[in-house]
Amino acid sequence: MEDEFSCNNCNKTDWSEKGSTSCKPRVVEYIPFKDSLATWIIVGVLIFIGLTLAVSVLFAINYTTPVVKSAGGPMCFLILFCLTLCSLSIFFYFDKPTVAFCVLRYLPFLLFYTVCLACFVVRSFQIVYIFKAAAMFPMFYSLWIKYHGQWVIIIVAFVAQAIFLLILYSCAPPRPYNIMLNPDKILPSCDLDLTAASASLILLCLLCSLCFIFSYMGKDLPKNYNEAKAITFCLLVLILTWIAFATVHALYRGKYIQFFNALAILTSLYSFLLWYFLPKCYIIIFQPHKNTQQFFQGLIQSYTKTTSE
């Protein structure tokens, strides 16, 4: 107080009780790296990175085998590399956010998860087309192969997302800001303009929808040839994860929302690693008799015979 009749407002980082003549600092709530929850998430990320490296090595050793070729061949390494880059964004959900933290919290995941989804859109489309439409439209498939249609789709998705993110980070870059939870508490967070980010998010939703549609169309493919089924299950886990996070985000406001966000991202990454790649690793290591050209040809011939009857 300057005098008994004049008062000054407290700073934004301070607060004062009713009738008080002094300001008190607000408590800043965030999850530091040393917190047990942050530690568990970081350990999960490190395990994830280790598994992706192990899968990459295993696929490289068995690169010419039918299982690796049917999983996408060189595309597998692109997916695994992008999943690893996506996981780096999780580290920036802990500790007090800075401008750099806010930029790196969203950029790697939005950009490289787009590439992953584009790869799975291409994979699910190719699987369904080969089994169900190649005989009816042989010219389209020859043009698709000739002009590397799968890589064109992936590059277009990547470039489009890169442009959307460039616009987002130029017009409305994510910045640190404080959420007033209570008069005495501050929750530091990153301000993401959803309007500016709408194009980026719509592209992700579009790719996810296309991938789910194509993969679901292949649900009746050969029982042991479960590429489309695996992709469908991965997407179901992905969709349910973000529905759960959206529900938590709508009902809860507190420092642990960053933990739930990081957990949702980590679950999204593990869904593809565990349900798409690890079953193929199991076949390569423990069921080598299924990793032969004769076995795959038998599956295709059996399916062709069944559908023609």
Secondary structure as GFF3:
##gff-version 3
##sequence-region A 1 309
A	DSSP	beta_strand	14	15	.	.	.	ID=ss1
A	DSSP	beta_strand	24	25	.	.	.	ID=ss2
A	DSSP	beta_strand	27	28	.	.	.	ID=ss3
A	DSSP	alpha_helix	36	61	.	.	.	ID=ss4
A	DSSP	alpha_helix	66	71	.	.	.	ID=ss5
A	DSSP	alpha_helix	74	87	.	.	.	ID=ss6
A	DSSP	three_ten_helix	88	93	.	.	.	ID=ss7
A	DSSP	alpha_helix	99	132	.	.	.	ID=ss8
A	DSSP	alpha_helix	138	146	.	.	.	ID=ss9
A	DSSP	alpha_helix	149	171	.	.	.	ID=ss10
A	DSSP	beta_strand	175	182	.	.	.	ID=ss11
A	DSSP	beta_strand	185	191	.	.	.	ID=ss12
A	DSSP	alpha_helix	198	217	.	.	.	ID=ss13
A	DSSP	alpha_helix	227	251	.	.	.	ID=ss14
A	DSSP	alpha_helix	257	272	.	.	.	ID=ss15
A	DSSP	pi_helix	273	277	.	.	.	ID=ss16
A	DSSP	alpha_helix	278	286	.	.	.	ID=ss17
A	DSSP	three_ten_helix	288	290	.	.	.	ID=ss18
A	DSSP	alpha_helix	293	308	.	.	.	ID=ss19
###
